[in-house]
Amino acid sequence: MLDRSTIIGFVSGFTLILMAIVLQGSLIVFASLSAFLIVAGGVLAATLVNYSYENIKYSFLTIGRMMGAKSVDLRTDMELMRMFAKKVRTKGLLVIDDEIGNIDNDFLQNGLQLAVDGYNKESLSNILDDEIQSQERQLSISVKVLDSMSEYSPAFGMIGTLIGMILMLQNIQDPESLGSGLAVALITTLYGTILANMVLGPLAGKLEYLSKLDLNRKEMFRVGILSMVEEENPRIMENKMLIYLAPKQRAEYKKFHEKLPYGTDREDRLFQKWPKYQSEEWEKLNEDLEVETG
């Protein structure tokens, strides 16, 4: 399922267009199967020429996966990494071996498993870097696929219009048919423009935005994993990871932990039930832990 902002954007955009049409005329006038086939078929055919079938399939699977995923709060990720780091600092990496299978994020799960398996920092860093770069390349291709489809749509809309005008001009001896024929010919341009500017272009931009957020999260996990392998102080790891948070979230996180009383057993309580919290908003996590304390 698409995320909330995407659904709101699509629904509001198409609703306004349909309302504008209904207020001035009839929707039936704007319905044309042949225009749709020219635009949709042309865009698909051109995209298949430009890219491989695997690239196109991956693009739509990726945007479906990323938009359907639950929103993540990096502050929650910070809490979990902080918790793991403190356990590793006192008891070694093997203490989290039984916990790794409960991690939802594949990148973090794989990285921690490699760390537990004994990979040194250099080898592990190379593996994690390669995985991030590989995903970055794949996401870049997916964005290009959608951008290309967005560029093709108006062109095929114009092609459909030219076809319609040629057919219309064959009956130029009948002046009464010119007006209605021209209207039908222009529908393909409308379809192409809407497809480019209301669907494909925005989806390309959304995929690029979501991919940057996902890569930023993976980079943050990478820093935390390597810090644990080096057995650094959890506070050092925490400061390294904080740069990946937005300034407002970073300030809220630091202010909250500065106010925590010394010697709190908060990490111990979190460690007992952390799997259910990993997809929660940070505020909800803190609220639940405070309730348990009380």
C-alpha positions in Angstrom: 0.0 0.0 0.0 1.2 3.5 -0.9 2.2 5.8 1.9 -0.2 8.4 3.1 1.2 11.5 1.4 1.3 9.7 -2.0 -2.4 8.6 -1.6 -3.4 12.1 -0.6 -1.5 13.6 -3.6 -3.0 11.2 -6.1 -6.6 11.5 -4.8 -6.6 15.3 -4.5 -4.9 15.8 -7.8 -7.3 13.6 -9.8 -10.3 14.8 -7.9 -9.6 18.4 -8.8 -9.1 17.5 -12.4 -12.3 15.5 -12.5 -14.2 18.2 -10.7 -13.0 20.8 -13.3 -14.2 18.6 -16.1 -17.6 17.9 -14.6 -18.2 21.5 -13.8 -17.7 22.4 -17.5 -18.9 19.3 -19.3 -19.2 15.6 -19.3 -16.6 12.9 -18.4 -17.7 10.8 -21.3 -16.2 13.3 -23.7 -12.8 12.7 -22.2 -13.0 8.9 -22.4 -11.1 7.3 -25.3 -9.8 3.8 -25.4 -7.7 4.4 -28.6 -6.1 7.4 -27.0 -5.2 5.4 -23.9 -3.8 2.6 -25.9 -1.6 4.9 -27.9 -0.2 6.7 -24.9 0.2 3.7 -22.5 1.3 1.3 -25.2 3.7 3.7 -26.7 5.3 4.6 -23.4 5.7 0.9 -22.5 7.1 0.0 -25.9 9.7 2.8 -25.8 10.7 1.9 -22.2 11.2 -1.7 -23.2 13.5 -0.5 -26.1 15.5 1.7 -23.7 15.8 -0.6 -20.7 15.7 -4.3 -20.0 12.6 -6.1 -18.8 14.4 -6.9 -15.5 15.1 -3.1 -14.9 11.5 -2.2 -15.5 10.2 -5.0 -13.3 12.6 -4.1 -10.6 11.7 -0.4 -10.8 8.0 -1.0 -10.1 8.7 -3.7 -7.5 11.0 -1.2 -5.7 8.6 1.7 -5.7 5.9 -0.6 -4.4 8.1 -2.0 -1.7 9.5 1.4 -0.6 6.2 3.2 -0.6 4.4 0.4 1.1 7.0 0.1 3.9 6.2 1.6 7.3 7.8 4.9 8.0 10.9 4.6 10.2 12.1 6.8 13.0 15.9 6.9 13.1 15.8 7.8 16.8 14.2 4.4 17.4 17.1 2.8 15.4 19.5 4.8 17.6 17.9 3.4 20.8 18.2 -0.1 19.6 21.8 0.3 18.4 22.7 2.0 21.7 21.2 -0.9 23.5 23.1 -3.5 21.5 26.3 -1.6 21.8 26.1 -1.5 25.6 25.5 -5.3 25.7 28.4 -5.9 23.3 30.7 -3.6 25.3 30.2 -5.6 28.5 29.6 -9.2 27.2 31.0 -9.4 23.7 29.4 -9.7 20.3 28.1 -13.2 20.9 25.5 -11.8 23.4 23.4 -10.6 20.5 23.7 -13.8 18.4 20.3 -15.0 19.5 18.7 -11.6 18.9 19.8 -11.1 15.3 17.0 -13.3 13.8 14.4 -10.9 15.2 15.7 -7.8 13.4 13.4 -6.6 10.6 15.9 -4.7 8.5 17.9 -7.0 6.2 20.9 -4.8 6.0 21.3 -4.5 9.8 20.6 -8.2 10.3 23.2 -9.3 7.7 25.8 -6.8 9.0 25.5 -7.8 12.7 25.5 -11.5 11.7 28.8 -11.0 9.8 30.2 -9.2 12.9 29.2 -12.0 15.2 30.7 -14.5 12.7 34.1 -12.8 13.3 34.7 -10.6 10.2 37.3 -8.0 10.9 36.6 -4.3 10.6 38.2 -3.9 7.1 36.5 -6.9 5.5 33.1 -6.0 7.1 33.4 -2.4 6.0 34.1 -3.4 2.4 31.1 -5.8 2.4 28.7 -3.2 3.8 30.0 -0.5 1.4 29.6 -2.8 -1.6 26.0 -3.6 -0.5 25.1 0.1 -0.1 26.7 1.0 -3.5 24.9 -1.9 -5.2 21.6 -0.8 -3.9 22.4 2.8 -4.9 23.1 1.8 -8.5 19.9 -0.2 -8.7 17.8 2.6 -7.2 19.4 5.1 -9.6 18.3 2.9 -12.6 14.8 2.6 -11.2 14.5 6.4 -10.9 15.8 6.8 -14.5 13.2 4.3 -15.8 10.4 6.3 -14.3 11.9 9.6 -15.5 12.2 8.2 -19.0 8.5 7.1 -19.0 7.6 10.5 -17.8 9.4 12.1 -20.7 7.9 9.7 -23.3 4.3 10.3 -22.2 3.7 13.8 -23.6 5.5 12.7 -26.9 3.1 9.8 -27.4 0.2 12.1 -26.5 1.3 14.4 -29.3 1.7 11.4 -31.7 -1.9 10.4 -30.9 -3.1 13.9 -31.5 -1.3 14.0 -34.9 -2.9 10.7 -35.8 -6.3 12.0 -34.8 -5.9 15.2 -36.8 -4.8 13.3 -39.9 -7.9 11.1 -39.7 -10.0 14.2 -39.0 -8.7 16.1 -42.0 -9.7 13.3 -44.3 -13.3 14.5 -43.7 -12.4 18.2 -44.1 -15.3 18.5 -46.6 -17.6 18.1 -43.6 -17.0 21.3 -41.5 -19.4 20.2 -38.8 -17.2 17.2 -37.9 -14.0 19.3 -37.5 -14.8 20.6 -34.0 -15.7 17.3 -32.5 -12.9 15.5 -34.3 -10.3 18.0 -33.1 -11.5 17.5 -29.5 -11.1 13.8 -29.8 -7.6 14.2 -31.3 -6.5 16.4 -28.4 -7.5 13.8 -25.8 -4.3 11.9 -26.3 -2.2 15.0 -25.4 -4.3 15.3 -22.3 -3.7 11.7 -21.4 0.0 12.0 -22.0 0.4 15.1 -20.0 -1.6 13.8 -17.0 0.4 10.5 -17.0 3.7 12.4 -17.1 2.9 15.1 -14.5 0.4 13.4 -12.2 1.8 9.8 -12.1 5.2 9.0 -13.5 7.1 12.2 -12.8 5.9 12.4 -9.1 6.6 8.7 -8.6 10.1 9.1 -9.9 10.7 12.0 -7.5 9.2 10.1 -4.6 11.3 7.0 -5.3 14.5 9.2 -5.4 13.5 10.8 -2.1 12.7 7.5 -0.4 15.9 5.9 -1.7 18.0 8.6 -0.2 16.3 8.1 3.2 16.9 4.4 3.0 20.5 4.8 2.0 21.0 7.3 4.8 19.6 4.7 7.3 21.9 2.0 6.0 24.9 4.3 6.3 23.9 5.0 9.9 23.7 1.2 10.6 27.1 0.7 9.0 28.7 3.2 11.3 27.1 1.5 14.3 28.0 -2.0 13.3 31.7 -1.1 12.7 31.8 0.7 16.0 30.6 -2.4 17.8 33.2 -4.5 16.0 35.9 -2.1 17.3 34.4 -2.3 20.8 34.2 1.4 21.0 32.4 3.2 23.8 28.7 3.3 23.1 28.7 7.0 23.6 31.3 7.4 20.8 29.2 5.2 18.5 26.1 7.3 19.4 27.8 10.5 18.5 29.0 9.1 15.2 25.4 8.0 14.3 23.8 11.2 15.4 25.0 13.0 12.3 22.5 11.0 10.2 19.5 12.3 12.1 17.8 15.5 11.0 18.9 18.5 13.2 15.5 18.7 15.1 15.5 14.9 15.8 19.1 15.0 16.8 18.5 17.8 19.4 15.4 16.0 20.8 17.3 12.8 21.2 20.3 14.4 22.9 18.1 16.5 25.2 16.1 13.4 26.3 19.2 11.3 27.1 20.9 14.1 29.0 17.9 14.2 31.3 17.9 10.5 32.0 18.9 9.7 35.6 22.3 8.0 36.1 22.3 4.3 36.3 18.9 3.8 34.7 18.0 0.2 33.7 16.2 1.5 30.6 18.4 -0.5 28.2 17.7 -3.7 30.2 14.0 -3.2 29.9 14.3 -2.4 26.2 16.5 -5.4 25.6 13.8 -7.7 27.0 11.1 -6.5 24.6 13.0 -4.7 21.8 11.6 -6.7 18.8 8.1 -5.1 19.2 9.5 -1.6 19.4 11.8 -1.6 16.3 9.0 -0.3 14.1 7.5 2.1 16.6 7.8 5.9 16.7 10.5 7.1 19.1 7.9 9.0 21.2 5.8 5.8 21.5 8.8 3.8 22.6 9.7 6.2 25.3 6.1 6.4 26.5 5.8 2.6 26.8 9.1 2.4 28.7 8.0 5.1 31.1 4.8 3.3 31.8 6.7 0.1 32.5 8.9 2.0 34.9 6.0 3.5 36.7 
